[in-house]
Amino acid sequence: MSKKNLVIVESPAKAKTIEKILGKDFEVKASFGHVRDLPQRKLGVDPDNDFEPEYQVSADKKKVIAELKSSAKNCENIYLAPDPDREGEAIAWHLYEILKKQSKAEFKRVTFNEITKSAIKSAFDKAHDVDMHRVDAQQARRILDRLVGYKVSPLLWKRNARSAGRVQTVALRLICEREKAIRAFTPEEYWSLQAELKNQAADAQSFISKLDKIDGKKPHIPNEETSSKIVGELEGSQFRVKDIESKDRKKRPAPPFITSTLQQAASSNLRFSPSRTMSLAQKLYEGRDLGSEGTAGLITYMRTDSVAIAKEAQNAAIDFVNHIYGSEFSPDKPNFYKSKNSAQGGHEAIRPTDVTRTPKKMAPYLNDDELKLYTLIWKRFVASQMVPALYRQDSITFLPENIGMSHEYLFKITGSVLIFDGFMKVYNFSDDGSQDGESKDVILPQLKEGEICDLLQLIPKQHFTEPPPRFSEATLVKELEANGVGRPSTYASIIRTIQDREYVFKDKGRLNPSDKGMESCDFLITTLPSLFEVTFTAHMEELLDKVEHGDLEWTKMLGDFYSGFKDWLEDAKTAGAPDKSIFAGVIDIIPQDITYQPVTGKGKNAFSDEEFIGSIRESLEENKALSEKQWQTLLKVLLRYDNIMPDLKEKAAELGFDTELNEVIAKAEEEKKINVDSNATELLALLENVTFEEPQKPAKGRRAFNEANFYKSLKTQSESGRNLSVNQINALKKMVLKYQKQVENFEAKAAELKLEIPEEAVIDPEESKEITALLKALSSVTEWNAPTKRGRMTYDDKSFYESLSSNFANKGSLTPRQSAALKKCVGRYKEKIPAELFPEGLADAKSGGEEKTDVKCPKCDSPIVKKVGKRGPFYACSGFPKCKNLANSLDKFTEES
């Protein structure tokens, strides 16, 4: 029997928490996020009809929708309760559009910033209509992203890149421009100068003072010569105390976290990625069963750019501080913080829903990572309602005195002492990874004005300026926020997307652009400079905010954008191509009675010189745009017939494309030389009788790579007299190495062709023997585990075994990671493999193929084990991750012992 009230939220975890709060008269169901979207395989937007979107129920949500429709049939009230932001408002509207046809219930929108009894009750008392301004802002953003992605991405496909994103490309641009600045950076030399001084008291300790001014200005010492000259003037000086200053300084607490600052702090201090941070925060927001307290959310909504705090929460924090730390730590009136102008006013900052739920009390209900993040949020919020810390800051200035000095030199020493810790009783800025937060008392020597100090030594030091650092995930979020690019709900997905597309990779915590990322970024900025301007992207965010506030029609905003966007696209298609008159002049050079070369390639890869020239003529007659790629192809085609066009270079000079023609000629000559030097014909001959692997099932959205077809296309290309490119030759060499076991007398032929065999391609007999045994063990398995899905990846042991078997049969070896994964796989089937086939020495296979050593961890005395990671073997304490002792070499542990 259906209940009178149906509540729809986004996640099952939230549904469970809210259902316990609301009681038996309410059924709470989850939509599992968005339920409708634009179609995957077409644009799905009609720019000629006010950008009318074509929404479809997502394939993976059809079952969810069926269940919701069933629950909605006999309800009196349907409460739409997705998250309190644009995306949540859009989900609520889509649910309404789907369910209104099935139910006569009254639809109401409820929003809450925290999942607590009081907040839920208040939200249901204030139920309202869906905010269509907010829905329109979300629709406008979605359609903007679809238009850019759908129209721009095809420009990249020809360059072996995956896709372009309206905001992601701007984030990539920031990373690439930083990389260019690093590569172009030229270090500049400079010197610093310190003086070790000591006053004349018998028991005085020496101290260090730094050169602070030369003739009243900041010192600039460019080289050793200048440094030596200054040292020469100062040697033998006495240093008189010129001035002593002492003043009190306040350090105020930071506001509670917003999305960006939480991601930055968690990245810097906890080493969490933005995606990981948001995933953990989502769980804290959705709630936990707290035993006798019942179920409740632990933090407020985590996608926010507002530092506002509810008055009740401020008062609760101040009461807590008074009770736990004393009245001297609480302010006379609550601390208020100003949000930036673009912040969404209805939201609060990220804070604990109940300040009395201290991290210590919550520890039994949270895992380690959840507790770390909760502690960070709790401390920052409590500290935000405490008084400032108080420091005494001292400085002493010294004036060197010596006969004949040509300049006035001032040396200075500074220090500070914490007088009252204030908010730092709870939260130091170093808690979130901020270097500024590390407060160490620095006590200065007891001196008086006019007192003389002896110079013990001068310490000149050479330095070089350093390039700007690469972005970390934390600093990139900060940069995006500073430039107004993206919003709290998008930072994590932006950074994840550019890594998923392999435009950026992370190395030692820093974001590095890949070659593909640099090339794609350069191409997009060159061809569509206005679209991917940082300021333009920030301006679009401001317009979306206006739509949300009801100050701008979403269709007008999209119309204004699209009119310029169409022009940019047209310009992008012809970028790098000459004027059509040049195309026409080149076509006129070609003799009418020319005999064209035969068609090369087959099917989609077939290319006809005659048809290509014909298509150019047709485009010119119809006044169609011609691209840079068509221009470059036309020049290559011309070169194939230069023997019957002796005046080609002369005509090129006349029409003004002689430079480009010469570049194409030079490139062709280089490719010809590469083909001769690399023995392309002989390499192709080595693979003549090879049996290639069957194409593996590709990841969603990608085409299967067929090695046999690729080899045939290379052979056809070579036999038709067309040179192979450098990339094609390198791919050919990799294939030869992969199938070396099928090539007769491979080593002799490789030596004859001077084929360099990389270390990893050399087959180790012992390793080969071990892998053979492992594969043989798995070949006996008759009942395989069902495939499992983790995130977007599906893991299928049977397919994995078949893939490695085929790979090993062709190549004769596996990578360290493949070998380690194979051992794990064997371990999982230990009970299903006959004892006589189970490899010796693999007793620990079930624990992941770890190899125990005789060395003990110097920290906790547990055995050290050998593991294999992404970058090869490494050694770690078997107590990992509690004991975080690991190293690339076993020697490290024996040295520590």
C-alpha positions in Angstrom: 0.0 0.0 0.0 1.4 3.4 -1.0 2.1 6.0 1.7 0.5 9.4 1.6 3.8 11.2 1.3 6.7 10.4 -1.1 10.0 12.2 -0.7 12.6 11.9 -3.5 16.3 12.7 -2.8 19.4 12.0 -4.8 21.3 9.2 -2.9 20.2 6.1 -1.1 22.4 7.0 1.9 20.5 10.3 2.3 17.2 8.6 1.8 17.9 6.2 4.6 18.9 9.0 7.0 15.8 11.2 6.1 13.4 8.3 6.3 14.4 7.6 9.9 13.9 11.3 10.7 10.5 11.7 9.0 8.9 8.5 10.3 6.4 6.0 9.0 4.1 8.4 7.1 6.8 9.1 4.6 8.4 6.9 1.9 11.8 8.2 0.9 13.2 7.1 -2.4 16.5 7.9 -4.3 16.8 9.2 -7.9 20.5 8.3 -8.0 21.4 11.7 -9.4 20.1 13.0 -12.7 17.3 11.1 -14.4 17.2 12.9 -17.8 19.8 14.3 -20.0 20.6 15.3 -23.6 21.0 12.3 -26.0 24.5 10.8 -26.2 24.9 10.4 -29.9 23.5 13.7 -31.3 23.4 17.4 -30.4 20.0 17.2 -28.8 19.6 21.0 -28.9 17.7 23.1 -31.6 19.5 26.5 -31.9 16.9 27.7 -34.4 14.0 27.1 -31.9 15.1 28.9 -28.8 17.7 26.2 -28.0 14.9 23.7 -27.3 16.6 20.7 -25.5 15.7 17.1 -26.3 15.7 15.3 -23.0 15.8 11.6 -22.6 15.5 9.3 -19.6 19.0 8.0 -19.1 19.3 4.3 -20.0 20.6 3.3 -16.5 17.7 5.2 -14.8 14.7 3.5 -16.5 14.3 1.0 -13.7 14.6 3.8 -11.1 11.9 5.9 -12.9 9.6 2.8 -13.1 9.9 2.4 -9.3 9.3 6.1 -8.7 6.2 6.1 -10.9 4.8 3.1 -9.0 5.4 4.9 -5.7 3.9 8.2 -6.9 0.5 6.8 -8.1 -1.6 7.1 -5.0 0.4 9.8 -3.1 -1.2 13.0 -1.8 2.1 14.8 -1.6 5.4 14.4 -3.5 8.3 16.3 -2.0 11.2 16.9 -4.3 14.3 17.1 -2.1 17.5 16.9 -4.2 20.5 19.0 -3.2 20.1 22.7 -2.7 22.0 23.9 -5.7 21.4 24.4 -9.5 22.0 20.7 -10.3 19.6 19.7 -7.5 17.0 22.1 -8.7 17.2 20.8 -12.2 16.8 17.2 -10.9 13.7 18.2 -9.0 12.2 19.8 -12.2 13.0 16.7 -14.3 11.4 14.5 -11.7 8.3 16.7 -11.7 8.1 16.7 -15.5 8.2 12.9 -15.6 5.9 12.1 -12.6 3.2 14.8 -13.1 1.7 12.6 -15.8 1.5 9.6 -13.4 0.2 11.2 -10.2 -2.4 13.8 -9.1 -0.4 14.5 -6.0 0.7 18.0 -5.0 4.3 18.5 -5.8 6.5 20.5 -3.4 10.1 21.4 -3.4 12.1 21.2 -0.1 15.7 22.3 0.4 17.9 21.9 3.5 21.5 22.8 4.2 21.9 20.0 6.8 20.3 16.7 7.5 19.2 17.1 11.1 15.8 16.8 12.7 15.3 20.5 13.1 16.6 21.4 9.6 14.4 18.7 8.0 11.3 19.8 9.9 11.9 23.5 9.0 12.4 22.6 5.3 9.1 20.7 5.1 7.3 23.5 6.9 8.6 25.9 4.2 8.0 23.7 1.2 7.8 25.8 -2.0 7.7 25.6 -5.8 10.7 24.6 -8.0 12.8 27.7 -8.7 12.7 27.9 -12.5 15.4 30.6 -12.6 17.8 28.2 -11.0 16.6 25.4 -13.4 17.1 27.7 -16.4 20.7 28.5 -15.2 21.5 24.8 -15.1 19.9 24.2 -18.5 21.9 27.1 -20.0 25.1 25.6 -18.6 24.3 22.1 -19.9 23.5 23.4 -23.3 26.5 25.7 -23.4 28.7 22.7 -22.6 27.0 20.5 -25.2 27.3 23.1 -28.0 31.0 23.6 -27.3 31.8 19.9 -26.8 29.8 18.7 -29.8 30.9 21.4 -32.3 34.6 21.8 -31.2 35.6 18.2 -30.4 35.6 17.1 -34.1 38.4 19.6 -34.8 40.5 17.7 -32.3 39.7 14.2 -33.5 41.9 14.6 -36.6 44.8 15.3 -34.2 44.3 12.1 -32.2 42.8 14.0 -29.2 39.6 13.1 -27.5 37.4 16.1 -26.9 37.2 19.7 -25.8 35.4 21.2 -22.9 34.2 24.7 -22.4 35.7 25.0 -18.9 38.1 22.1 -18.8 40.0 23.5 -21.8 40.5 26.8 -19.8 41.8 24.8 -16.8 44.2 23.0 -19.2 45.2 26.3 -20.6 46.3 27.5 -17.2 48.4 24.4 -16.7 50.0 24.6 -20.2 50.8 28.3 -19.9 52.4 27.7 -16.5 54.5 24.9 -18.2 55.6 27.2 -21.0 56.6 29.8 -18.4 58.7 27.1 -16.6 60.4 26.0 -19.9 61.1 29.5 -21.0 62.4 30.5 -17.6 66.1 31.7 -17.4 67.5 31.6 -13.8 69.0 34.9 -12.7 71.8 35.0 -10.2 71.6 37.1 -7.0 73.4 37.1 -3.6 72.3 37.6 0.0 74.5 38.7 2.9 74.3 37.9 6.6 76.4 39.0 9.5 77.1 36.9 12.6 77.2 39.3 15.5 77.8 39.2 19.2 77.5 41.9 21.8 80.4 42.6 24.1 79.0 40.9 27.3 81.2 38.0 28.5 78.4 35.4 28.4 76.7 36.7 25.2 75.6 34.3 22.5 76.2 35.1 18.8 73.2 35.7 16.5 72.6 36.2 12.7 71.4 39.5 11.2 70.5 40.0 7.5 71.4 42.8 5.2 68.1 44.7 4.9 68.8 48.1 3.1 71.5 49.8 1.1 71.1 53.6 1.1 67.5 53.1 2.2 66.5 50.7 -0.6 66.0 47.0 -0.8 69.5 45.5 -1.6 70.1 44.1 -5.1 73.4 42.1 -5.3 73.5 40.6 -8.8 76.8 38.8 -8.8 79.8 37.6 -6.8 81.8 40.7 -7.8 79.3 43.1 -6.2 79.0 40.8 -3.2 82.8 40.8 -2.7 82.9 44.6 -2.9 80.3 45.0 -0.2 82.0 42.4 2.0 85.3 44.3 1.6 83.7 47.5 2.8 82.1 45.9 5.8 85.0 43.8 7.0 86.4 45.1 10.3 83.2 47.1 11.0 81.5 47.4 14.4 77.7 47.1 14.3 75.9 49.7 16.4 72.3 49.1 17.4 70.4 51.8 15.6 66.8 51.1 16.4 64.7 48.6 18.5 61.0 48.2 17.8 58.4 46.1 19.6 54.7 46.0 18.8 51.8 43.7 19.3 50.2 42.0 16.3 46.9 40.1 16.0 46.4 37.1 13.8 42.7 36.6 13.1 41.0 33.3 12.5 40.0 32.2 9.0 36.4 31.9 8.0 34.9 28.4 7.9 35.5 26.4 4.8 33.8 26.8 1.5 34.2 24.2 -1.3 37.4 25.6 -2.8 39.2 26.2 0.5 38.2 22.7 1.8 39.6 21.1 -1.3 42.8 23.1 -1.0 43.3 22.3 2.7 42.5 18.6 2.3 44.9 18.4 -0.7 47.7 20.2 1.1 47.4 18.6 4.5 45.7 15.2 4.0 46.8 14.6 0.4 43.2 14.0 -0.8 42.4 14.8 -4.4 39.4 17.2 -4.9 37.3 14.3 -6.0 38.2 12.3 -2.9 37.5 15.2 -0.6 34.0 15.8 -2.1 33.2 12.1 -1.9 34.1 12.0 1.8 32.3 15.2 2.5 29.2 13.8 0.7 29.1 10.9 3.1 29.5 13.2 6.1 26.6 15.3 4.8 24.3 12.4 4.1 24.6 11.1 7.6 25.7 8.4 10.0 23.9 6.2 12.5 25.2 7.6 15.8 23.8 4.9 18.1 21.5 6.3 20.8 21.6 9.7 19.1 19.9 8.3 16.0 20.8 9.1 12.4 22.0 12.5 11.4 24.2 14.3 8.9 27.4 15.5 10.4 28.2 18.5 8.2 26.3 21.1 6.2 26.0 21.0 2.4 29.5 20.8 0.9 29.0 22.6 -2.4 29.1 26.3 -1.4 31.0 29.5 -2.0 29.4 31.4 0.9 31.2 31.9 4.3 27.9 32.8 6.0 27.0 31.0 9.2 23.5 30.6 10.7 23.0 32.6 13.8 22.1 29.5 15.9 25.3 27.8 14.8 27.4 30.9 15.7 25.8 31.1 19.2 26.3 27.3 19.7 30.0 27.6 18.8 30.5 30.5 21.2 28.8 28.6 24.0 31.0 25.6 23.3 34.2 27.7 23.3 33.1 29.4 26.6 32.4 26.0 28.2 35.5 24.1 27.0 38.2 26.8 26.7 37.0 29.7 28.8 35.5 33.1 28.2 38.8 34.7 27.3 38.8 32.6 24.1 35.4 33.7 22.8 34.6 37.1 21.2 32.1 39.6 22.8 30.0 39.3 19.7 30.0 36.6 16.9 32.6 36.8 14.2 31.1 37.6 10.8 32.8 37.0 7.4 32.1 38.6 4.1 31.4 36.3 1.1 32.5 37.4 -2.4 29.8 39.1 -4.5 29.2 36.0 -6.7 28.5 33.7 -3.7 25.0 32.1 -3.5 23.4 33.9 -0.6 21.1 31.1 0.5 23.9 28.8 1.4 26.0 28.5 4.5 29.7 27.7 4.8 30.7 24.1 5.5 30.5 23.4 9.2 29.5 20.7 11.7 25.8 20.4 12.2 26.3 20.1 15.9 29.5 21.6 17.4 29.3 19.4 20.4 30.0 16.4 18.2 33.7 16.6 18.6 36.0 14.6 16.5 36.8 12.4 19.5 33.1 11.6 20.0 32.6 10.9 16.3 35.7 8.6 15.9 33.8 5.3 16.6 31.3 6.1 13.7 33.8 7.2 11.0 36.6 5.5 9.1 40.1 7.1 9.2 39.7 9.4 6.1 36.2 10.5 7.1 37.5 11.4 10.6 40.4 13.3 9.2 38.2 15.5 7.0 35.6 15.9 9.8 38.3 17.0 12.2 39.6 19.6 9.7 36.0 21.0 9.2 35.2 21.0 12.9 38.4 22.7 14.0 38.2 25.4 11.3 34.6 26.2 12.3 35.2 26.4 16.0 38.3 28.5 15.5 36.2 30.9 13.3 34.2 31.9 16.4 37.2 32.5 18.7 39.3 35.6 19.4 42.5 36.4 17.5 46.0 35.1 18.5 48.3 37.8 19.9 52.0 38.1 19.0 54.7 40.4 20.1 56.8 41.3 17.1 60.3 42.6 17.7 62.9 44.0 15.3 66.5 45.3 15.8 68.3 47.4 13.2 72.1 47.6 13.1 74.3 50.2 11.4 77.8 49.0 10.5 80.4 51.7 11.2 83.7 51.8 9.3 85.9 54.5 7.8 85.5 55.0 4.1 82.3 53.2 3.4 80.7 54.4 0.2 77.1 53.4 1.1 74.9 53.2 4.2 74.2 49.5 5.0 71.5 48.5 7.4 71.2 45.0 8.9 68.1 43.7 10.6 66.9 40.8 12.8 63.3 40.1 13.5 61.4 37.7 15.7 58.0 37.1 17.2 56.7 35.6 20.4 53.2 34.2 20.8 51.6 36.0 23.8 48.1 34.5 23.6 47.1 31.7 21.4 43.4 32.6 20.9 41.9 30.6 18.1 45.2 28.8 17.6 44.3 26.8 20.7 42.0 24.8 18.4 43.3 25.4 14.8 46.7 26.5 13.5 46.9 27.5 9.8 49.4 24.7 9.4 46.5 22.3 10.0 45.4 23.0 6.5 48.9 22.9 5.0 49.5 26.7 5.1 53.2 27.5 5.7 52.2 30.8 7.2 50.5 29.0 10.0 53.6 27.5 11.6 54.3 29.8 14.5 57.6 29.4 16.3 58.7 31.7 19.0 61.9 33.6 17.9 63.4 35.5 20.9 65.9 38.2 20.1 69.0 39.1 22.0 68.7 41.6 24.9 70.3 44.8 23.5 70.0 48.5 23.9 69.9 51.4 21.4 73.5 52.6 20.7 75.0 49.3 22.0 78.0 48.1 20.0 78.2 44.5 18.6 81.3 42.8 17.3 81.3 41.3 13.8 82.4 37.6 13.9 82.0 36.9 10.2 80.2 37.9 7.1 78.2 35.2 5.3 77.7 35.9 1.5 75.5 33.3 -0.3 74.7 32.8 -3.9 71.1 32.2 -5.1 69.3 31.8 -8.4 65.7 32.8 -9.1 63.4 29.8 -9.6 60.6 29.3 -12.1 57.0 29.4 -11.0 55.9 26.0 -9.6 53.6 23.6 -11.5 50.1 23.6 -10.1 49.0 21.0 -7.6 45.3 20.1 -7.5 45.0 22.5 -4.5 46.6 25.5 -6.2 44.8 24.9 -9.4 41.4 25.0 -7.5 42.7 28.3 -6.0 43.6 29.7 -9.4 40.2 28.7 -11.0 38.4 30.3 -8.1 40.6 33.5 -8.3 39.8 33.8 -12.1 36.1 33.1 -11.7 36.3 29.9 -13.7 33.9 27.2 -12.7 31.8 27.0 -9.5 32.0 24.9 -6.3 30.2 22.0 -7.8 32.5 21.8 -10.8 36.1 22.1 -9.5 36.6 18.4 -8.8 35.1 17.2 -12.1 37.2 19.7 -14.1 40.4 18.4 -12.6 39.3 14.8 -12.9 38.2 15.2 -16.5 41.5 16.7 -17.8 43.3 13.8 -16.2 40.9 11.1 -17.5 41.4 12.5 -21.1 45.2 12.1 -20.6 45.8 15.8 -21.2 47.3 16.1 -17.8 49.1 13.6 -15.5 50.2 13.9 -11.9 53.8 13.5 -10.9 55.0 14.0 -7.3 51.7 15.8 -6.5 52.1 18.3 -9.4 49.9 18.5 -12.5 52.0 18.2 -15.7 50.5 18.6 -19.2 51.1 15.7 -21.5 52.3 16.2 -25.1 48.7 15.6 -26.2 47.5 18.1 -23.8 50.0 20.8 -24.9 49.2 20.1 -28.6 45.4 20.2 -28.1 45.6 23.3 -26.0 47.8 25.1 -28.5 45.5 24.2 -31.4 42.3 25.2 -29.6 43.7 28.5 -28.4 45.1 29.3 -31.9 41.9 28.4 -33.7 39.3 29.5 -31.1 41.1 32.2 -29.1 38.0 34.1 -27.9 36.1 31.0 -26.7 38.9 29.7 -24.4 39.9 33.1 -22.9 40.0 32.9 -19.1 38.1 36.2 -18.9 35.5 35.1 -21.4 34.8 31.9 -19.4 34.6 33.9 -16.2 32.1 36.3 -17.9 29.9 33.3 -18.9 29.8 32.2 -15.2 28.6 35.8 -14.3 25.9 35.5 -17.0 24.8 32.2 -15.6 24.5 33.8 -12.1 22.3 36.5 -13.6 20.1 33.8 -15.1 19.8 32.2 -11.7 18.9 35.5 -10.1 16.2 36.1 -12.7 18.0 39.1 -14.2 18.6 37.5 -17.7 16.6 35.2 -19.9 18.5 32.0 -20.5 17.5 31.8 -24.2 18.8 35.4 -24.8 22.1 34.5 -23.1 22.5 31.4 -25.3 21.5 33.4 -28.4 24.1 36.1 -27.8 26.7 33.4 -27.2 25.8 31.3 -30.2 25.9 34.2 -32.7 29.6 34.8 -31.9 30.3 31.1 -31.5 29.2 30.3 -35.1 31.6 32.9 -36.5 34.4 31.5 -34.4 33.8 28.0 -35.6 33.8 29.1 -39.3 37.1 30.9 -38.6 38.5 27.8 -36.9 37.7 25.6 -39.9 39.8 27.7 -42.2 42.5 28.6 -39.7 45.9 28.0 -41.3 44.5 27.8 -44.8 45.2 30.4 -47.5 42.7 32.5 -49.3 40.5 30.6 -51.8 42.2 32.5 -54.6 45.4 30.6 -53.8 43.5 27.3 -53.9 42.2 28.2 -57.3 45.6 29.2 -58.5 47.1 25.9 -57.4 44.3 23.9 -59.1 44.9 25.8 -62.4 48.5 24.6 -62.3 47.4 21.0 -62.6 47.3 19.8 -66.3 43.9 18.8 -67.6 45.2 15.6 -69.2 47.0 14.4 -66.1 47.0 10.6 -65.4 46.5 10.2 -61.6 48.1 7.5 -59.5 46.0 4.5 -58.4 43.8 4.6 -55.3 45.6 3.7 -52.1 44.1 1.9 -49.1 40.7 0.3 -48.8 37.3 1.1 -47.4 37.3 4.2 -45.2 41.1 4.5 -45.6 40.9 4.6 -49.4 42.4 7.8 -50.9 42.1 8.9 -54.5 44.2 11.9 -55.8 41.7 12.4 -58.6 38.6 12.5 -56.3 40.4 14.8 -53.9 41.3 17.3 -56.6 37.7 17.1 -57.8 36.4 17.8 -54.3 38.6 21.0 -54.1 37.3 22.1 -57.5 33.7 21.5 -56.3 34.2 23.4 -53.1 35.6 26.4 -55.0 32.7 26.4 -57.4 30.2 26.3 -54.5 32.2 28.9 -52.5 32.6 26.5 -49.5 35.2 27.0 -46.8 38.5 25.1 -47.2 40.6 23.9 -44.3 44.3 23.9 -43.4 44.2 20.1 -43.7 42.9 20.3 -47.2 45.7 22.8 -48.0 48.4 20.6 -46.7 47.0 17.5 -48.5 46.8 19.5 -51.7 50.5 20.4 -51.5 51.5 16.7 -50.9 49.4 15.6 -53.9 51.2 18.2 -56.1 54.6 16.8 -55.1 53.6 13.4 -56.4 53.2 15.0 -59.9 56.1 17.4 -59.8 57.8 15.5 -62.7 55.1 16.7 -65.1 54.9 20.2 -63.6 58.5 21.6 -64.0 57.4 25.2 -63.3 55.7 24.2 -60.0 58.2 26.1 -57.8 58.1 29.1 -60.0 54.3 29.2 -59.8 54.5 28.7 -56.0 56.7 31.8 -55.7 54.3 33.7 -58.0 51.3 32.8 -55.8 53.2 33.3 -52.6 53.2 29.7 -51.2 56.8 28.8 -52.0 57.8 28.7 -48.3 55.1 26.3 -47.4 55.8 24.1 -50.5 59.5 24.0 -49.6 58.6 22.9 -46.0 56.5 20.0 -47.4 59.3 19.1 -49.8 61.8 19.1 -46.9 59.5 17.0 -44.8 59.0 14.5 -47.6 62.8 14.2 -48.0 63.2 13.7 -44.3 60.6 11.0 -44.2 62.3 9.3 -47.2 65.6 9.3 -45.3 63.9 8.0 -42.2 62.3 5.1 -44.2 65.7 4.2 -45.7 67.6 4.5 -42.3 65.0 2.6 -40.4 64.7 -0.2 -43.0 60.9 0.2 -43.1 60.6 -2.4 -45.9 62.6 -5.0 -44.0 60.6 -4.3 -40.8 57.4 -5.0 -42.7 58.9 -8.2 -44.1 59.5 -9.5 -40.6 55.8 -9.4 -39.8 54.8 -11.1 -43.1 53.8 -14.5 -41.5 52.8 -13.3 -38.0 49.5 -14.2 -36.6 48.2 -11.0 -35.0 46.0 -10.9 -31.9 42.3 -10.5 -32.2 41.2 -6.9 -31.5 40.3 -6.5 -27.8 36.9 -5.1 -26.9 37.5 -1.4 -26.5 36.5 0.9 -23.7 33.2 2.7 -24.2 33.4 5.4 -26.8 36.6 4.1 -28.4 37.3 2.0 -31.5 39.0 -1.4 -31.3 42.6 -1.3 -32.6 43.1 -4.0 -35.2 46.8 -4.8 -35.6 46.3 -6.9 -38.7 44.5 -4.1 -40.5 47.1 -1.6 -39.3 49.9 -3.7 -40.7 48.2 -4.2 -44.1 47.6 -0.4 -44.3 51.4 0.3 -43.7 52.4 -2.3 -46.2 50.0 -0.9 -48.9 51.3 2.6 -48.2 54.9 1.5 -48.5 54.3 -0.5 -51.7 52.5 2.5 -53.3 55.7 4.5 -52.9 54.4 6.6 -50.0 56.8 7.0 -47.1 55.8 6.0 -43.5 55.8 8.7 -40.9 58.1 8.6 -37.8 55.1 7.6 -35.6 54.2 4.8 -38.0 57.7 3.5 -38.0 57.9 3.6 -34.2 54.6 1.7 -34.0 56.0 -0.8 -36.5 59.1 -1.4 -34.4 56.9 -2.0 -31.3 54.9 -4.6 -33.2 58.1 -6.4 -34.3 59.2 -6.5 -30.7 55.8 -7.7 -29.5 55.7 -10.6 -32.0 59.4 -11.5 -31.8 58.7 -15.1 -30.8 56.9 -15.6 -34.1 59.9 -14.2 -36.1 62.4 -16.9 -37.2 66.0 -16.0 -36.2 64.8 -12.8 -34.6 67.9 -11.8 -32.7 70.1 -12.2 -35.8 67.7 -10.2 -38.0 67.3 -7.5 -35.3 71.1 -7.2 -35.1 71.3 -7.0 -39.0 68.7 -4.2 -39.0 70.4 -2.5 -36.0 67.0 -2.7 -34.2 67.5 -1.4 -30.7 65.8 -3.8 -28.2 64.8 -2.0 -25.0 65.7 -3.7 -21.7 62.0 -4.5 -21.0 61.7 -6.4 -24.3 64.6 -8.8 -23.5 63.1 -12.1 -22.3 64.3 -13.4 -18.9 64.2 -17.2 -19.0 63.5 -17.5 -15.3 60.7 -15.0 -15.4 59.3 -16.7 -18.5 59.3 -20.0 -16.7 57.4 -18.5 -13.7 54.8 -16.8 -15.9 54.3 -20.1 -17.9 53.6 -21.8 -14.6 51.1 -19.2 -13.5 49.2 -19.2 -16.8 49.1 -23.0 -16.7 47.6 -22.9 -13.3 44.8 -20.6 -14.4 44.2 -22.7 -17.5 42.8 -25.4 -15.2 40.1 -23.1 -13.8 36.7 -24.1 -15.1 34.5 -21.8 -13.0 35.4 -18.1 -13.1 34.2 -15.4 -10.7 31.6 -13.1 -12.1 32.9 -9.7 -13.5 33.0 -7.0 -10.9 32.5 -3.3 -11.4 34.5 -0.6 -9.5 33.7 2.9 -10.6 33.7 3.1 -14.3 35.9 0.0 -14.7 34.7 -3.6 -15.1 37.2 -6.4 -13.9 36.8 -9.8 -15.6 39.3 -12.4 -14.5 38.6 -14.7 -17.4 39.1 -12.0 -20.0 42.2 -10.8 -18.2 43.7 -14.3 -18.2 43.0 -14.7 -21.9 44.5 -11.3 -22.7 47.7 -12.1 -20.8 48.0 -15.6 -22.4 47.8 -14.1 -25.9 50.2 -11.3 -24.9 52.7 -13.7 -23.5 52.4 -16.1 -26.5 53.3 -13.3 -28.8 55.9 -11.4 -26.7 57.3 -14.0 -24.4 57.2 -11.7 -21.4 54.9 -9.5 -19.3 55.5 -6.1 -17.6 56.1 -6.1 -13.8 52.6 -4.8 -13.2 51.0 -7.5 -15.4 53.1 -10.2 -13.6 52.0 -8.9 -10.2 48.3 -8.8 -11.3 48.7 -12.4 -12.6 49.9 -13.6 -9.2 47.0 -11.9 -7.5 44.6 -13.6 -10.0 46.2 -17.0 -9.3 45.8 -16.3 -5.6 42.1 -15.7 -5.9 41.6 -19.1 -7.5 43.8 -21.1 -5.1 40.9 -23.3 -4.0 40.0 -24.0 -7.7 43.4 -25.0 -9.0 44.7 -28.5 -8.5 47.5 -28.7 -5.9 50.0 -30.1 -8.4 49.5 -27.1 -10.7 49.6 -24.4 -8.0 53.0 -22.7 -8.4 55.5 -23.2 -5.6 56.5 -20.2 -3.5 53.1 -18.5 -4.1 51.7 -19.1 -0.7 51.1 -15.4 -0.3 49.4 -15.1 -3.6 46.0 -14.3 -2.0 47.5 -11.3 -0.3 48.4 -9.8 -3.6 51.5 -11.6 -4.7 53.7 -10.0 -2.0 57.1 -11.6 -1.4 58.2 -11.7 2.2 61.8 -10.8 3.0 63.9 -11.6 6.1 64.3 -7.9 6.9 62.2 -6.4 9.7 60.8 -2.9 9.8 62.9 -0.7 12.1 59.8 1.2 13.1 57.3 -1.5 14.1 59.3 -4.8 13.7 56.9 -6.2 11.1 58.3 -8.1 8.1 59.2 -6.1 5.0 57.5 -7.3 1.8 58.2 -6.7 -1.9 55.3 -5.3 -3.9 54.8 -4.1 -7.4 53.2 -0.8 -8.2 52.6 1.4 -11.2 56.2 2.2 -11.5 57.6 -1.2 -10.8 58.7 -3.1 -7.6 59.0 -1.4 -4.2 59.4 -2.5 -0.6 57.0 -1.7 2.2 56.3 -2.7 5.8 53.7 -5.4 6.0 51.9 -3.2 8.5 51.2 -0.7 5.7 49.2 1.6 5.7 49.2 2.0 9.5 53.0 2.0 9.3 53.9 4.2 6.4 57.4 2.8 6.0 58.2 2.1 2.3 61.1 2.6 -0.1 62.4 1.6 -3.6 65.3 -0.3 -2.1 65.6 -2.9 0.6 68.9 -1.3 1.6 67.0 1.6 3.2 65.5 -0.6 5.9 68.8 -2.4 6.7 70.5 1.0 7.0 67.8 2.3 9.4 68.2 -0.9 11.5 
